Amino acid sequence: MSPARERAVVVGAGTAGLLAAAALAGGGLEVVVVDRGELPTEDGSESGHTGLQPLVVGAEGARALEALLPGVTAELLARGATSGRARVVETVDGESRRSAGHALATTRGALETTLRRLVGARLGVSLRECTTVVDVVVTGSRAPYGVVVCSPDHLADLRTVHADVVVDASGQASRLSSWLSHNGFGPVIEDRTRLDAVWTTHFFAGRRPHDAAGREVVALTVRRSVSVPRAGRVVAAGAGCAVTLVGYDGERPPCDPSELADYAGRLASTDVAEVLGSLTHVPTDSVTTRASATVRRRYDVAALPERLAVVGDARRTLDPLVGDGVARAAREAVALGGALETGVAQLTARYLTAVSTT
């Protein structure tokens, strides 16, 4: 009789959690992913607007995705993603500087639906929805013994999901630091950088995004400057575009479609405003998100159990117009897979060393 495989539990079925699951399953572990929400259906439909969030994955991130799940790019393109040049405009000392690179444009819903299908069907990862994690269990040997879970409808019905490795991918709202504290670990220091940002995304029909020279691109980003606390991005989305406008430090982008062109015209560069002029607004609800700060949780300097990893926004949040969250999650997953090559013992230290610059 063959010995039972070691098991990993991943908390959170977002992009970072699913990529971590792919790396763990690729390393030979049995993997269970638990998520407190109801997972969207296979056809990609989403509750709320989170699935419509446009994503731009740079060349490095796309390569890492493909390394973890060969064929994922083709799957995404079949679901309506677009691949091509992406342009970024930054203004320094009043001068606009333009750079370009290859990128993949998709939506959060399409990416996560594709990842769920691939890790489940291809790698045998088990996905458990509507499962809330309320604690992590640590043994006397300083290794996770599993996580304590319950159903959102039956909070008193606690049970333990046993595991040899625990990965926290529960996002910005992660409670891992408090769970570790009452198990005698930590403390986990938080480095917070004020952001005070609001993002509003609207959807348009018309031509794909284009740069100042009229060349088609899959994404065009105008970043904030020292003197202009506003930013914007146009991303190819299906037959049209998703336009995201951002306000920092008290600036607030408009929700009224009639005010978008004026706001875009007051960015550090007029590139986004020029694209808006050729588009027709689609009468759907806009998507608004907010962040008061970016947060880096310093697990690298905390006392931690041996077989624990933290990925995605649970470890460090990013400004999406500056950082590539998908690329970061893919790099973390690759690092996790590399740390696993010599076994699960001392996994935490090897993983944290590998992601120290990520």
Secondary structure, 3 states (H helix, E strand, C coil): CCCCCCEEEEECCCHHHHHHHHHHHHCCCEEEEECCCCCCCCCCCCCCCHHHCEEEEEHHHHHHHHHHCCCHHHHHHHCCCEEEEEEEEEEECCEEEEEEEEEEEEEHHHHHHHHHHHHHHCCCCEEECCCEEEEEEECCCCCEEEEEEEECCEEEEEEEEECCEEEECCCCCCCHHHHHHHCCCECCCEEEEEEEEEEEEEEEEECCCECCCCCECCEEEECCCCCCCEEEEEEEECCEEEEEEEEECCCCCCCCHHHHHHHHCCCCCCHHHHHHCCEEECCCCCEEEEEEEEEEECHHHCECCCCEEECHHHCECCCCCCCCHHHHHHHHHHHHHHHHHHCCCCHHHHHHHHCCCC
